[in-house]
Amino acid sequence: MTGEDVVILVTGATGNIGSALLRELQAFGAGPLRGLTRDLARAAFPEGVEAVAGDFAETASLKPVLEGARSLFLVSRMGSDADIIEAARRAGVEHVVLVSSITVQTHPHLGPADENLTVEQLLKDSGMTWTILRPTQFASNALWWAGAIREHETVRVPYADIGLPTIHPADIASVARVALTEPGHQERTYALTGPARVTARQQVGAIAAALGRKVPFAEISRQEAHRQMAILLGDEAADAVLDLTGGDVNDELLMVRDTVPQITGVPARTFQQWAAENATAFR
């Protein structure tokens, strides 16, 4: 698959991964390119990218969007995955790059991990060729702290000194770009991490350095963190997040992998780079 005459449809095209992927695909001359968004008015895609409107909650709206597409970038659990995958198959899509989660292999007992595994199997059973990406914690999860940092409040987190190999979303995009446009990546599953473990304390320190000022920081208990998270996420999801960020880590989750540089040929991006690139979100 060369990508030269293959229409590539990028879903989640305004998100952290999808927007970076469209930029990379354009820079490498892949395409034609099509970006899927719910709101065309808000889409600011690179020149030459066809912006198309669609909603995963309404599978029928995807039929015209998928027409002519032969490669698909898909983030799992954004809608009815069974219907989305079937719509892609019916439209003639040949290859799907799916973003799943490393928790499928590190914490398969958790509900979201089991859901991701189900989506992976749906894709494998679809008859289309596939590449599955299983990234770890996103660097962009630090945006949870943006409000507190902008207001010069104290960032309060549990498990402050447990380091995870957090990944820059653009590295997920880089691997996806290779999988979509170069041979040798079909029927492959890739676990993706950043280049080093980084603790929550170190992440806040990197953001502070990017801002050029101190950011107050304090460690809190799991119980206090759960009370805050459960308001937004519910009890079960809050427990899962807390397990994955420090309460139930294991060697598989802590492992730093070289998958990104092996596939892309360039070093994985650091959290410090992400913080510098996104400093305005915290100002």
C-alpha positions in Angstrom: 0.0 0.0 0.0 1.7 3.2 -1.1 -0.9 5.7 -0.2 -0.4 7.7 -3.4 -3.9 7.1 -4.8 -5.6 5.7 -1.8 -8.2 7.9 -0.2 -7.4 8.0 3.5 -10.2 8.9 5.9 -9.1 10.2 9.3 -11.8 10.1 12.0 -11.5 12.3 15.1 -9.7 14.7 12.8 -9.9 17.6 15.1 -8.6 15.6 18.1 -5.1 15.3 19.5 -4.1 12.4 17.4 -6.2 13.0 14.3 -5.1 16.6 13.7 -1.5 15.6 14.0 -2.0 12.7 11.7 -3.5 14.9 9.0 -0.6 17.2 9.2 1.9 14.3 8.9 0.0 12.6 6.0 0.0 15.9 4.1 3.7 16.6 4.8 4.6 13.1 3.5 2.5 13.6 0.4 -0.1 10.9 1.2 -3.6 11.0 0.1 -6.1 12.1 -1.1 -7.0 12.9 2.5 -10.4 13.3 4.1 -11.0 14.5 7.7 -14.2 13.6 9.5 -15.6 16.1 12.0 -19.0 16.7 13.6 -18.7 20.4 13.1 -17.4 21.6 9.7 -17.4 25.2 11.0 -14.8 24.4 13.6 -12.5 22.3 11.4 -9.2 23.9 10.5 -7.6 21.2 8.4 -4.4 21.5 6.3 -4.8 22.8 2.8 -5.9 20.1 0.4 -7.7 18.0 3.1 -11.4 17.3 2.3 -13.4 18.2 5.3 -16.5 15.9 5.7 -19.2 16.0 8.4 -20.4 12.8 10.2 -21.5 11.6 13.6 -20.5 8.2 15.0 -23.8 8.2 16.9 -25.6 8.2 13.6 -24.0 5.4 11.5 -26.1 6.3 8.5 -24.3 9.6 8.3 -21.0 7.8 7.7 -22.1 6.2 4.4 -21.3 9.2 2.2 -18.2 9.9 4.3 -16.8 6.5 3.7 -17.5 6.4 -0.1 -14.3 6.0 -2.0 -12.1 5.6 1.1 -9.8 2.7 1.1 -7.9 3.3 4.3 -9.4 4.4 7.6 -7.9 5.7 10.8 -10.3 4.9 13.7 -10.3 5.6 17.4 -12.2 2.9 19.3 -15.3 3.4 21.5 -16.4 6.7 19.8 -19.7 5.2 18.8 -21.2 1.8 17.9 -17.9 0.2 16.8 -19.7 -2.9 15.3 -21.8 -0.6 13.1 -18.9 1.6 12.1 -16.7 -1.3 11.2 -19.5 -2.9 9.2 -20.2 0.4 7.4 -16.5 0.6 6.5 -16.4 -2.9 5.2 -19.5 -2.3 3.1 -18.0 0.9 1.7 -15.0 -1.0 0.4 -12.4 0.1 3.0 -9.5 -2.2 2.7 -7.3 -1.3 5.7 -8.1 0.1 9.1 -5.6 1.5 11.7 -7.3 1.3 15.0 -6.3 3.1 18.2 -7.1 0.8 21.1 -5.3 0.9 24.5 -2.3 -0.7 26.2 -4.7 -1.7 29.0 -5.9 -4.6 26.8 -2.7 -6.3 27.8 -1.8 -4.7 31.1 -5.3 -4.6 32.8 -7.6 -6.8 30.8 -9.9 -7.2 33.8 -11.0 -3.5 33.6 -14.2 -2.7 31.8 -12.8 -0.2 29.2 -9.9 -2.7 28.4 -12.4 -5.5 27.8 -14.4 -3.1 25.5 -11.3 -2.2 23.6 -10.5 -5.9 23.2 -13.9 -6.5 21.8 -13.4 -3.8 19.2 -10.1 -5.2 18.2 -11.7 -8.6 17.6 -14.5 -7.1 15.6 -12.0 -5.5 13.3 -10.0 -8.7 13.0 -13.2 -10.6 12.1 -14.3 -8.0 9.5 -12.3 -9.3 6.6 -10.5 -5.9 6.2 -6.7 -5.8 6.9 -5.8 -4.1 10.1 -3.2 -2.5 12.3 -3.9 -2.1 16.0 -2.2 0.6 18.1 -2.2 0.2 21.9 -0.8 3.5 23.4 -0.2 4.1 27.1 -1.2 7.2 29.0 -1.4 10.3 26.8 0.8 13.4 27.6 -2.3 15.4 26.8 -4.0 14.0 29.9 -2.1 16.7 31.7 -4.7 19.1 30.4 -6.9 18.0 33.3 -4.7 20.3 35.4 -5.0 23.3 33.0 -7.8 25.1 34.9 -6.0 24.9 38.2 -2.7 26.0 36.7 -4.3 28.9 34.8 -5.8 30.1 38.1 -2.5 29.7 39.9 -4.0 27.1 42.2 -2.3 24.0 43.6 -2.2 20.9 41.4 -3.4 18.1 43.6 -2.8 14.5 42.5 -2.4 11.0 44.0 0.6 8.8 43.3 2.7 11.8 42.7 6.0 9.9 42.3 5.0 6.9 40.2 6.3 7.3 36.7 4.5 6.1 33.6 6.0 6.1 30.0 3.6 8.8 28.9 3.2 9.2 25.1 3.0 12.3 23.1 -0.2 12.0 20.9 1.8 13.1 17.9 3.9 9.9 18.2 0.7 7.8 17.9 -0.1 9.8 14.8 3.4 9.2 13.4 3.0 5.5 13.9 -0.4 5.6 12.3 0.9 7.5 9.3 3.5 4.8 8.7 0.9 2.0 9.1 -1.5 3.8 6.7 1.1 4.5 4.0 3.9 1.9 4.1 4.0 -1.8 3.7 4.7 -4.4 6.4 2.3 -3.2 9.1 -0.9 -5.2 8.3 -2.1 -7.7 10.9 0.3 -6.2 13.4 -0.4 -5.0 17.0 1.9 -2.3 18.4 2.1 -1.3 22.1 3.2 2.3 22.1 4.9 4.4 24.9 7.0 7.5 25.3 10.8 7.4 25.7 10.9 7.5 29.5 8.8 7.2 32.6 7.6 10.5 33.9 5.9 11.1 37.2 3.0 13.5 37.8 5.4 15.7 39.9 7.8 15.8 36.9 5.0 16.6 34.5 3.9 19.6 36.5 7.6 20.6 36.8 7.9 20.5 33.0 4.8 22.6 32.6 6.1 25.1 35.1 9.4 25.3 33.2 7.5 25.9 29.9 5.5 28.7 31.7 8.6 30.2 33.3 7.0 30.2 36.8 6.4 28.0 39.7 3.3 25.8 39.8 2.2 24.8 43.3 1.9 21.0 43.7 0.6 18.7 46.4 0.1 14.9 46.7 -3.3 13.8 47.9 -4.7 10.4 49.0 -6.5 8.0 46.6 -9.7 8.6 48.6 -9.6 12.3 48.1 -8.8 11.9 44.4 -11.6 9.4 44.0 -14.2 11.8 45.5 -13.2 14.5 43.0 -13.0 12.2 39.9 -16.2 10.3 40.7 -18.2 13.5 40.3 -17.3 13.6 36.6 -16.5 10.0 35.8 -18.6 7.8 38.2 -17.2 5.4 40.8 -16.1 2.6 38.5 -14.3 4.8 35.9 -12.6 6.8 38.7 -11.3 3.6 40.3 -10.0 2.4 36.9 -8.2 5.7 36.3 -6.6 5.6 39.7 -5.5 2.0 39.3 -3.8 2.9 36.0 -2.1 6.0 37.3 -0.5 4.4 40.3 -2.9 2.2 42.4 -2.4 -1.0 40.4 0.6 -0.6 38.1 2.6 -3.6 36.9 5.7 -4.2 34.9 3.8 -4.4 31.6 2.4 -0.9 32.2 5.7 0.6 33.4 7.7 -0.8 30.5 9.4 1.8 28.2 9.2 0.4 24.7 11.1 1.4 21.6 8.2 0.7 19.2 7.8 4.4 18.1 11.5 4.9 17.0 11.6 1.4 15.5 8.6 2.2 13.3 9.1 5.9 12.5 12.9 6.1 12.4 13.0 9.1 14.8 13.2 9.3 18.6 9.9 9.4 20.5 8.9 12.8 21.7 9.4 13.7 25.4 6.8 15.0 27.8 8.9 18.2 28.1 8.4 18.7 24.3 4.6 18.3 24.7 4.6 20.8 27.6 6.6 23.4 25.6 4.3 22.9 22.6 1.1 23.3 24.7 2.2 25.9 27.2 -0.5 28.3 26.0 -3.2 25.9 27.4 -1.9 26.6 30.9 -1.5 30.3 30.7 
